[in-house]
Amino acid sequence: MHVELLVEEPSAEAALHSLLRKILGSDVSFAIHPYQGKSDLLKKLPARLQGYRAWIPEDYRIVVLIDADNSDCAALKAQLEAAARRARGGGRR
């Protein structure tokens, strides 16, 4: 299995590199893709997910790690789910 992680910032990438090896073990590979903050990640997420849709193998997983900060958690979750649905071709529901 392989895990693609999309994170808000380079500091999250640095923390995850050491942590994920301990959690996932050597059987799972991963790549971490940092963005320049939450707004950058959210802006680029739909295109990134559509790009994955074109080639991602069955044994890949995508994880989006984003801080809620002062955002409405339910609204943020809905925004992420909508981006995922659109990337799958499900449109807006």
ChimeraX attribute file (.defattr): number of C-alpha atoms within 10 A of each C-alpha:
attribute: neighborCount
match mode: 1-to-1
recipient: residues
	/A:1	12
	/A:2	15
	/A:3	16
	/A:4	16
	/A:5	18
	/A:6	21
	/A:7	23
	/A:8	22
	/A:9	18
	/A:10	15
	/A:11	10
	/A:12	17
	/A:13	19
	/A:14	12
	/A:15	10
	/A:16	16
	/A:17	13
	/A:18	10
	/A:19	11
	/A:20	14
	/A:21	14
	/A:22	10
	/A:23	10
	/A:24	13
	/A:25	9
	/A:26	9
	/A:27	8
	/A:28	13
	/A:29	14
	/A:30	17
	/A:31	13
	/A:32	18
	/A:33	16
	/A:34	19
	/A:35	18
	/A:36	11
	/A:37	14
	/A:38	16
	/A:39	11
	/A:40	13
	/A:41	21
	/A:42	18
	/A:43	10
	/A:44	11
	/A:45	18
	/A:46	17
	/A:47	14
	/A:48	14
	/A:49	18
	/A:50	17
	/A:51	12
	/A:52	15
	/A:53	14
	/A:54	10
	/A:55	8
	/A:56	12
	/A:57	11
	/A:58	8
	/A:59	8
	/A:60	14
	/A:61	13
	/A:62	15
	/A:63	11
	/A:64	16
	/A:65	15
	/A:66	18
	/A:67	13
	/A:68	13
	/A:69	8
	/A:70	6
	/A:71	9
	/A:72	10
	/A:73	12
	/A:74	10
	/A:75	11
	/A:76	15
	/A:77	13
	/A:78	12
	/A:79	13
	/A:80	16
	/A:81	14
	/A:82	17
	/A:83	22
	/A:84	19
	/A:85	17
	/A:86	16
	/A:87	20
	/A:88	14
	/A:89	11
	/A:90	11
	/A:91	11
	/A:92	10
	/A:93	7
